[in-house]
Amino acid sequence: MSYVIGVDLGTSAVKTVLVNRSGEVVAEHSESYPLSQPKPGYSEQRPEDWVDGTVTSLRKLMEESKASPESVEGLSFSGQMHGLVLVDGEGAVLRPAILWNDTRTTAQCRRIEDTLQGQLLDIARNRALEGFTLPKILWVQEHEPQILEQAERMLLPKDYVRFRLTGQYGMDYSDAAGTLMLDLARKAWSTDILDAFQLPHSLCPPLVESFEDCGTLLPEIAAQSGLLPDTRVYAGGADNACGAIGAGILEEGQTMCSIGTSGVVLSYEERKEVDFEGKVHFFNHGEKNAYYIMGVTLAAGYSLDWFKKTFAPSISFDELLSGVQDIPEGSGGLLFTPYIVGERTPHPDAEIRGTFTGMDAGHKLTHFARAVLEGITFSLRESIDILRDSGKTIDTVISIGGGAKNEAWLQMQADIFNADIVKLESEQGPAMGAAMLAAYGSGWFPSLQACAAEFLRESKRYTPQPQAAEKYEELFGLYQEVYHRTRELSSALAKFR
């Protein structure tokens, strides 16, 4: 038996999966690591924690599976996007990584927009948002210039881990697209953008395809992880690109909804000239010469996690959500907006904050729990509508992540999106996408589509209920009004935070 390994470097933990030639996950393991928030709006991690967690997870994966090291043909990565890692000429980290959910860079975003104006969307195809990498580099340039002067390379999280495992620098196109420094159509670092901010071109690592061979494990890493030094390592991709691969989003018309800490609606796209005017993200796919369109809800699963920790810390998620299926659509006249850390799509607004609207004395915990689920799904529906308005037909959506683990929530997605929702038989999300990149890179299949056909199987399909879909259509209109009616209030309240 031969295997590949997918490594998913998340915000709270790294997950490794061992996958055989039939696409079966024969073992998995995860290792958590801390998140540092030294000031309001700051979010940082120690890159060495990622390396230590990855090596430990690989070792435990091999020990628990009892697979022979010789049977592992390759491994690849999925990684949290946008995070800035700066290293010196020796590859040593110069400061903690600034993560995707760090919001300190509003002033730098305005500087990017004022400097580049229309060029930004023409070249990078995305707006300047606090989460992206270029604003983080400019923050370091302005606040820690001595650090940037020492920096030889800018890396993203998974690329730093891969560098530490192989000694080779590189960044794939799907992750590079989230830096705001890539010319997406040309698949090259943008000299115009780098020069506009006096950034040395050498700061950017070589660009590679997601399935490209990036070398083998360093001897000391192989010894620590329980793998062989000649284990092939493939570039990997951004977590959302790998999530798309792991869900089989590899052809025109295919769409997925991924609900994790954040929520993502993602659709495959071949038209590189399509213009969404920055309303959604437009990134290179892990598939060669393809793209994906993506709308983001910043606090999707995070909203549910916050709600449970704040209002029901002593019960499990299953207990919290038991009974939500018995509450009618609209949660008894209660609306929730999941803006608890700001919002991304369709409102790139770091100041907006969440609301419960319509509370009365008759509402119980279950009404609030259902309202949170509905609010998250309404936010994702806004991204679905942008894609539909571009001419896409979205009648089927593959659901992965936390939103695919609850029957009532899956049916809710079908009713709110007014589309069939498909749950996969074995849903591993980005980790599976990383494993598929390793399988394709190792020559197991002639294409990623052939790999998906072998690895992925539909488990259950949820179809819209006409009456529920009609009610949700009316409620969705009310949901959309809440942002516009609370935006000024949120802005005024910001000085009291």
Summary of the structure (lengths in Angstrom):
residues: 497
radius of gyration: 21.9
end to end distance: 56.6
largest distance: 64.9
contacts: 1829
relative contact order: 0.12
helix: 41%
strand: 22%
